[in-house]
Amino acid sequence: MRRSASVEIDFNALKHNLSVVRQFSSNAKIVAVIKANAYGHGMLAVADYLMNSVDAFAVACIQEAEYLRSKGVQVPLIILQGFHSEDQLKQCFELNLEPVCHQHWQVDLLLQVKVSKSLSKSLKAWLKVDTGMHRLGISAGDAASVFQRLSNSNSIDSVYLMSHFANADQPEHASNSQQLLAFNEIEKALNIESSLANSAAILSMPDAVKNWVRPGIMLYGASPLSNKTAAELGLKPVMKLHSKVIAINSLNAGEAVGYGSLWSSDRDTQIAVISVGYGDGYPRHAQAGTPVLIKNEICPLVGRVSMDMITVDITDMRNPAVIGDSVELWGDTVAVDEVAKSASTIGYELLCNAGKGL
Ligand SMILES: *Cc1c(COP(=O)(O)O)cnc(C)c1O
């Protein structure tokens, strides 16, 4: 159900950000990552929009792929977690999905499974190796033998290699070059098409751009790098979170505002109440001082974020706010990453939360 706060999606910005991906990844094929409802931007709408401009989509799990196929999306779909069971593996054949294999049991199952004749007999698979993140992936030492087993199987069309960085958001981190080195060795030994770079690596590690790149957050216009803003990277925000001023109150010096009576001022203040809160995906832990744009003026958040409301100090506005004024929580002027930082989290999380209802 729609509430007062509204999420708008700017598809022109998405198109622009895709052109930035291209600029940084020369002729690599593009896998647009649209897991978690396309980072809150609406998975189907984003898939429809990008369908003819990218080479594949990546989602986290079979359920997401099943949904896209049921809506007629025919583009290649990579399943980043692969299948979790034999039934899900059968769905990979039925729906022509490309599972990532990161565990030996998945490889074993893939080599044994009997699929009915009516289904496609073979599929493309991605072999994920662990080059240092230690989350998903078979060990580097097992890569060659697992690759051999997969490529000898009749049920597999082709095998691609992939891995994922643990610290690409910090370009100076020593583990990045170690992971790249480990990946290059395996890639050379197997001599197959591969994919390594997420957004952060696309923007900061040209050598990590292989045959396929996997941009997520940069498509949505937030920064993947801890030391650069989205604007500095030439990215445009795709999601805008807006709401309205619903009340204006005058407080005397010393009177506290909101739950916990956390914030008070030693001067008389004007407080605007905005109809947005953590129920809309605005982060509850946003600190006093988080920027909120009211009618082209940045004002500081004050007091605790409630489920449906926030309070903002508008005492210093040059052109005082009135009831009904529109408010930008993040978008063209306030970067989602700024709000995230003020709440000790990352833009990814805020986008996912705000767009859950899309
Ligand atoms: C989510 C994900 C990506 C995209 O990461 P961004 O930082 O959003 O670009 C790429 N690869 C894998 C394996 C992922 O899980």
The ligand as an SDF file (V2000), in Angstrom:
LIG
                    3D

 15 15  0  0  0  0  0  0  0  0999 V2000
   25.7650   -8.3170   -5.5260 C   0  0  0  0  0  0  0  0  0  0  0  0
   26.8920   -8.8360   -6.3210 C   0  0  0  0  0  0  0  0  0  0  0  0
   27.4960   -8.0600   -7.3300 C   0  0  0  0  0  0  0  0  0  0  0  0
   27.1750   -6.5980   -7.5450 C   0  0  0  0  0  0  0  0  0  0  0  0
   27.8770   -5.8420   -6.5740 O   0  0  0  0  0  0  0  0  0  0  0  0
   27.8600   -4.2510   -6.5610 P   0  0  0  0  0  0  0  0  0  0  0  0
   28.7730   -3.8830   -5.4600 O   0  0  0  0  0  0  0  0  0  0  0  0
   26.4480   -3.8550   -6.2780 O   0  0  0  0  0  0  0  0  0  0  0  0
   28.2990   -3.8110   -7.8990 O   0  0  0  0  0  0  0  0  0  0  0  0
   28.4390   -8.6660   -8.1320 C   0  0  0  0  0  0  0  0  0  0  0  0
   28.8030   -9.9580   -7.9270 N   0  0  0  0  0  0  0  0  0  0  0  0
   28.2790  -10.7130   -6.9380 C   0  0  0  0  0  0  0  0  0  0  0  0
   28.7490  -12.1170   -6.7550 C   0  0  0  0  0  0  0  0  0  0  0  0
   27.3240  -10.1720   -6.0950 C   0  0  0  0  0  0  0  0  0  0  0  0
   26.8230  -10.9230   -5.1070 O   0  0  0  0  0  0  0  0  0  0  0  0
  1  2  1  0
  2  3  1  0
  2 14  2  0
  3  4  1  0
  3 10  2  0
  4  5  1  0
  5  6  1  0
  6  7  2  0
  6  8  1  0
  6  9  1  0
 10 11  1  0
 11 12  2  0
 12 13  1  0
 12 14  1  0
 14 15  1  0
M  END
$$$$
